[in-house]
Each structure stands twice: as C-alpha cells, then as structure tokens.
Amino acid sequence: MTTRLDALKTHSLVVADTGDLDAIERYRPQDATTNPSLLLKAFDLPGYQQLIDATLAEVASVPGDDQARVEHAVDRLAVAMGAEISKLVPGRVSTEVAARLSFDTQASIAKAHELIALYADLGVAKERVLIKLASTWEGIRAAEILEREGINCNLTLLFSDAQAQACFDAGVFLVSPFVGRVTDWYKNATGRDYAPDEDPGVQFVHGVCERVNQGGYDTVVMGASFRTTGQVLALAGCPRLTISPALLKELDGTQGEVERRVTMQATGERRTEPLSEPAFRWGHNQDAMANDKLAEGIRRFDDDQRTLEARLAERFG
C-alpha cells in the first residue's frame, strides 16, 4: 500500500515549507517555500554553515553602513539558500521580500529586482523563482507590475476574500491562503476544537479555490500554514500544498488512500470590474480575523527578519 504522502501527490503538488535541505531531499517535493522564520531556523543547520561564512565574506566588501550591509547579507543568504534548494526540487523556490516593505509598492518592486538579479548571478533563472510578497494592497500592486515583467509572485499572509479577489484581479501567479493561523484565531475566539471538515482554515481555502473556479482565474492556489495532517488531507486536490517537515514525515510514515476533497474546474466567467482600493480595504477590514492575522503576520516576519539580521551582525564580528 502507498504512503499517504505519495497518495496526496496524485491530487496536489506538494511543496516543502522549509529550508532544511535534508528534509527536502527526503520527501521530494515539487517546490519549496521559505520565509524569514524558516530562514532563521535554517541558520543553525550544519549544512548551511559554510554557505553562511561564504556569504558573509562576500558581503564584507560591499560599501555602505553596517545596517545596509547586514540587510544585503540577509538577501544574499536567502538567495544562496534558495539556490541550494533549487538543486533539489524540479520546480520553484519562493523567496520573500522583507516584511518591512509590505506597505511600499515601489520599494517592494526594487527589492524583487535585486533578488532576481542575485539569483541570476548564481545561475538560477527567474522562471525557477517566486517572489513572495504580503497580500497588502501595496504588495498586490507590486505583484501586478512584476507579473507584467515576467517575474512570477507568491502572495502570502492571505486571510480574506478581499485579498484573494484583489490577487486574482492583478493576475498573480500564486496565492498562499493560510489554514492554521485562521483556525488558531477561531479557536482562541470560541474555545472550540474543530474537526477537519468544519475547520475554519480549511473552509477558507476551499472558498478561495471555489472563487477561482467561479471566476475562471489562472492564479494557482497553494494551501499553507498547516497544523495537522487532517487539515492537509481535507484539502487534497488543492493545486499546491506547502507542508512542514514534521507533517511530511507523518504523512510519509502512514499508509492509506487519500480522497480528493477539492476539484478545480472553471464554472463561471471572469468578472470584468477589478476590486477598487476602497472596496478592498473595506472588505478586508470587515473581517476581524483577517485584519488581525495579516497585521500579526507582518510583525512576526519582521521580528524574525530583525533577529536574523542581528545574528548575521554577530557573525560579522
């Protein structure tokens, strides 16, 4: 009998939600996605120490003040790690624009161009990279411009229907609606535990997939931020699922069939009027969970980015 991980792969493309090279090699995902929190975890892995030292040596000669040098070191390290990951996956690697730029469209575009150029220096074509941006109005506008330039984007920290619709209107390549963080909010608000079929996070991602079907959009949906394998399996059939090593191990260690729970098939015509900025902001604001979790997610990613910068500054000596 096949493992549940292999069975899941017949319904959805599996993406590794980690920078751990050993885990990526073990579970053979199609893609891999990183963020500042995952890079911070990877910072202490033995397999990356030589890469970190080499990156710091390269950055030491870069002109500018200490903070600019450290920020550049984070970008160089993220890309260097992404380049190593790209050797192990046949698909794409997502690399994140710093969370502090989430409300600055032009700065986000400039940072995306820098990351793509750094990848090119390491021989990784832009077709192998997804630029990861927070699903703010400004981040979505940056993605719209980058997509027109042929730079594909992954819009993350997506918690509301308004965010999803704005991403579809902008022609974003991929969106990452979160499951676990949505469920966390509702569990905290209600004191309830949820079975997978009634899980608010699972239901949210089902809704995003249905919105794609109804509008005939080309945007890829990738469920993210899973807490349990039950949540993962409840979204089998979602085009992509990004899964942590712990849950990949659990799925790989159990046998059984996996039933398709999500079907992607266009059922309607694309809407002609894109969501306006006031409508986006009002719609997102009306969803208390989405409003809370987007703000919290940006702060958390920025906290981890700053911690990573501090760790790198220590290594500079």
Summary of the structure (lengths in Angstrom):
residues: 317
radius of gyration: 19.1
end to end distance: 53.6
largest distance: 58.8
contacts: 1106
relative contact order: 0.16
helix: 57%
strand: 12%
